[in-house]
């Protein structure tokens, strides 16, 4: 991919671009500034259409019941009944219905053939219909990287935490939803709130697996709020409650758009004003359903949505949900320790801040730690700041590829 900046060749070759995933798979020894990164094989990830499976979104004014907004079972039962009645109009029984959405969207996902979909699109109840898609973030399950390094003997304050003004001790009662691969539930450096958690791909609550099977979500969680306990690392908002919302499953991070929507719907039910959700997956194929769900929750529940810009070096407006722009959404670009725009990062509107995203040392699965690079790492710096209050700036990122460079996130 063509670089937008004239960095030295060694620097440019050092960073792995992961096209749709918001973080590149790189491991190195901990460092407070970016070190030379190992080059590995770049793999482009594509989503696949799920045959005969569609997300149907209603016009809210067309549904014939009022949602309580708090009683999950009652709301879901009402939406399920409305969805089944709608499907019956097209000679489909209830077995076609996969799941319903109540808080993020007003609708459902079901198995429907393309002929039926074309008829449904003409129905005045329907706002839009979108085919469900699936994919994997980590095609190789992460087998070629060295083992994560163990916890250092003394606590490290990573360079990114310092750069945004941290660390800060969080003393409030709000939480950060980590919409990701789960979180290492018993990591000694993390305050994990399992009670509010969610697993998008396990039907029965008692069988949910909120634990991180990859490491990405744990890394993000540590940046946001690793505990100040003289162990490992410390996060931006040290000790904040971290809620695993698992929408990427297994070592390869399997996902469906309908599963991601279910995770967002869960935040719509559990979130309260002032909470923050971190979405380190800004570089998806365009999805109106995901975009609207993110915007709806942020505006209706006043839950801040902090979104990674993505890593393909292109305008952020081309990707979901990075392109979402609202009063409670913050899309974040990446920079290095010299305040330079990271060449892989998406750029331009609706990006609101740049934050550290190169050689970021944080927590990892199995109670360990490691270094990662990507806008996935930039977003949680801002999520940590946002849970503390207003996000300020102390300057602008250098070498930005377009006019109006992104302000650097900071808290005094």
Buried (B, 14 or more C-beta within 10 A) or exposed (E): EEBBBEBEEEBEEBBBBBBBBBBBBBBBEBBBEBBEBBEBEEBEBEBEEBEBBBBBBBBEEBBEEEBEEEEBEEBBBBBBBBBBEBBEEBEBEEEBBBBBBBBBBBBBBBBBEEEBBEEBEEBEBBBBBBBBBBBBBBBBEBEEBEEBBEBEEEBBBBBBBEBBBBBBEBEEEBBBBBBBBBBBBEBEBBBBBEEBBBBBBBEEEEEBBBBBBBBBBBBBBBBBBBBBEEBBBBBBBBBBBBBBBBBBBBBBBBBBBBBBBBBBBBBBBBBEEBBBBBBBBBBBBEBBBBBBBBBBBBBBBBBBBBBBBBBBBBBBBBBBBBBBBEEBBBBBBBBBBEBBBBBBBBBBBBBBBBBBBBBBBBBBBEBBBBBBBBBBBBBBBBBBBBBBEEBBBBEBBBBBBEEEBBBBBBBE
